[in-house]
Amino acid sequence: MINSVGQEVDMLERHLHVLQMVVDNEPIGIVKMSNESGHAHHEIRYSLRILEEENLINPTQQGAVSTDQTPSFIENLDEQIDEMQARIAAMKPGE
C-alpha cells in the first residue's frame, strides 16, 4: 500500500517537473523535455496529457505552452503540499 503511494508521489513529482519545464521554456516539445529531464518520451507524453486534462498546458505545433490557469496553480501549490504533509503526519501511529 505504501509503495503505491510512493509511486504516485514520484509521478506527481514528474508532472510538476514537466510543468515547470513548460513554464520556463515554452513552447517546448517532448524530445527536448526528455533529453533535459532524463525521463522517457512516453513518461513526458503521459505527464503532458495529465497537465492538459488539468488545463495547465496547451499543446501547439511548436510544443507545450502554459495556460491562464497555470500561474494560480503554481501560486497555490505550496499550500496544497503543506496540507498533504499535515494529513500524512496525522496518520503516523501514536500521534
N, C-alpha and C positions, 0 to 999 in steps of 0.2 A: 504494500500500500504506500509506504513512504517513498519507495523507489519511483512509483508513478508520479508522485508529487514532484520529486526531484527532476524527472524528465519534463514535466510541464514547466517548471521554473527555467530549465535550460532552454526550452522552446520560446518562452516569453522573453528571455534574455536575448535570444537571436532576433526575434521580431523587433524588439526595441532597438537593437544594434542596426538592423536594416533600416528602420525608420530614421534613425539618426544619420545614417549614410545618405538617405534620400534628402533630408533637410540640408545637410552640409554640402551636397554635391549635385543637387537637382539641375537638370534631369540626369538620371543615372540608370544604366542598364544592368541586366543580370550578370553579364560576363565580368564587367568591371567590379561589381559588388562581390562576386565570387572570388575574383583574383585578389582583391584587397582584404577580404574578411577571412579567407580560407575555408568558407562554407561551400559545399557542393552547389551546383546550379539548381538542382531540384529543391534544396533547402531554401535557397534565396527565393525561388519561384513561389514556394508554398508561403513563405513569410509575406511576400508581396501580395499574394492573394488574400491572406488574412487581413493585412493592413488595408487593402482595397475594400473588403467587406465591411470593415470598421469605418470607412470613409475617411481614412487618414492619408491615403495616397491615391493618385490617379495615374493610370498608365497612359503614356503618349508614344508617338513614333520614336521620339528621341530618348525615352526612358521614363522612369517613375518620377513623379513630382508630388509635392505635398499639397494638401487641400486647405481650405479656410478653417477646418476643424483641428488641424494639426497643432497650432500654437497653444490652444486652450487645453488640449490633451496633455501636451508636454508640461504645461504650467501646473496642472493638477496631479501629475504623476507622482511626485514626491509624497504628497498627502495620501494618495491611494496606496502606495507601497508601505508607508508608515502604518496605515490602518491594517494592512495584511500582516505586517510584522507583529502588531499588537494581538491580533487574533491568534496567530501561531504561538506566540508566547503564552497566551492564556490556555493553550491546550497542554502545556507541559504538566506531567503528573506532579502532584504535591504543591502546586502553586495556585 
